Amino acid sequence: MHSIEVVLVMLLAVVVSGYLTRVLQRWVPVPLPVVQIALGATIAGVFGQGVALDPHLFFVLFLPPLLFLDGWRIPKSGLFRDRGLILPLALGLVVFTVLGAGLLIHWLIPAMPLPVAFALAAILSPTDPVAVSSIAARAPIPPRVMHILEGESLLNDASGLVCFRFAVAAVMTGSFSLVSASLTFLWVALAGVAIGVAVTVAINRGHALVSRVFGEEAGTPILISLLTPFGAYLLAEQVAASGILAAVAAGITMSYVEFSGRALATTRVQRAAVWDTVQFSLNGIIFVLLGEQLPWIVERAATSVREAGHATPWWLAIYVAVISGALLALRFAWVWVSLRIALYRRHDRRAPPWRLVAAMSVAGVRGAITLAGVLTLPLLLPGGAPFPARDLAIFLAAAVIVVSLLLGSVALPRLLHGLTLPAEDAPDRDIDRARHAGAVAAVAAVERAQHALPAAQADPDLYASAAVRVMALYQERLRRGGAGVVEASELRRADAAERALRLAAVEAERDCIHRLARQRAISDEVARRLVRDLDLLEARYR
């Protein structure tokens, strides 16, 4: 089978995995990535061959858009609010894991050189919040804990991959200098962040300038957002900076550029849908690829174990169990210390709840970034010799991903069940304040437009009547929204009731349009245009 056909089959497997997961979760809470891995292994068994991708091409295709989207969508308020806990997890825990797990792996597997062991530990350090959220579908993670895990994942992706690059470079060159590595790290990090910010700002300002003069096609802003992470990544790599950090910085910058309000409402809706599809597809394909390559990964790893002097491949299971346990223990210790310090700074002498520490430790699930990174291990050393223990390292990384997913799916819902945590600040007050300010601005804008629009001069009575009707809606919101807490609560219930009625009306109107189109009372073009408007309304109300 040709590679393009295998890719299409894998995309179909990603689609099927979504339905299959929903069916299985009625009886067993199976995480989506595990189902995708199983489907990938099935594909490999049926077709008897896999997809041969160049490791660096694989890295470029998958990581920039995923990291870009993480940086774009992560809640910035939570990221800055909990930075005192996120930074130690994202930076300190990565170094702690590289040193602790790297030394353990080298001691456990003497045939694996120390730099390769450090590289494996570094690529095992990033966590995957997408996998965590799929695991915790039946026991939702508290919002603040999820924000911490997301912030940690965003930053430890970059720090772990940078450490991985340094370790691989030490294997390829045979030398390592701490001073040189520190200086290189500063350049790699600072230049990568600067390039990510500069590329995003330059692209968006250039696009805004050109579109103001010449106009634009409807899909241009969406395509530009898709190309931005690749541009930032490739430019950073050209100047020996971190493409990973460039992609993350580009995503964070994009979230602030989005607040400029230049994009049309329809563009934002369509862009969100496109990026949701890209994220689901890329994450799914990575796990399907893992399952598709699992048979030959196990076979080559077993050969590596026999070459290392062990008579039985069961040593592979021992390696995976010990490494998985060590990663969990290292994370548990670091999370406990970090939470203890955070509580101490708040003058709270209590020890962190052990269930919370255990839940955050089990939630350190490895996923797409680990697999994408480990597959970029070079095939050969500069002298032409095979990269030492490459197949074994890939197997161990893949097996740890599977074990962490299974452990999380079993343990995390039980640890979270009944766990009480301090409630996160409710957004209701901010919502009410924003709605009040928006209503004031809307009333002022209607008053200005009533006299400024050219058509209003020709028919002032018509526009005056329309202005009264429009302003009445906002003035009612101002009158009711400025009342006390009780009336604000009643207003929210009234909004919920109105939203339900509006959704029922939108559904009935859409069914009517579909019926008219089936009866050919209206053209297909008119039906699509009207249904699109109703879809936007429904998305707003939901």
ABEGO torsion letter per residue (X at the ends): XBAAAAAAAAAAAAAAAAAAAAAAAAABBBBAAAAAAAAAAAAAAAAGBBBBBBAAAAAAAAAAAAAAAAAAABBAAAAAAAAAAAAAAAAAAAAAAAAAAAAAAAAABAABBAAAAAAAAAAAABBBAAAAAAAAAABBBBAAAAAAAAAAAAAAAAAAAAAAAAAAAAAAAGBBBAAAAAAAAAAAAAAAAAAAAAAAAAAAAAAAAAAAAAEBBAAAAAAAAAAAAAAAAAAAAAAGBBAAAAAAAAAAAAAAAAAAGABBAAAAAAAAAAAAAAAAAAAAAAAAAAAAAAAAAAAAAAAAAAAAGBABAAAAAAAAAAAAAAAAAAAAAAAAAAAAAAAAAAGBABBBBAAAAAAAAAABBBBAAAAAAAAABBABBAAGBBBBGAAAAAAAAAAAAAAAAAAAAAAAAAAABGBBBBBBBBAAAAAAAAAAAAAAAAAAAAAAAAAABAAAAABAAAAAAAAAAAAAAAAAAAAAAABBAAAAAAAAAAAAAAAAAAAAAAAAAAAAAAAAAAAGABBAAAAAAAAAAAAAAAAAAX
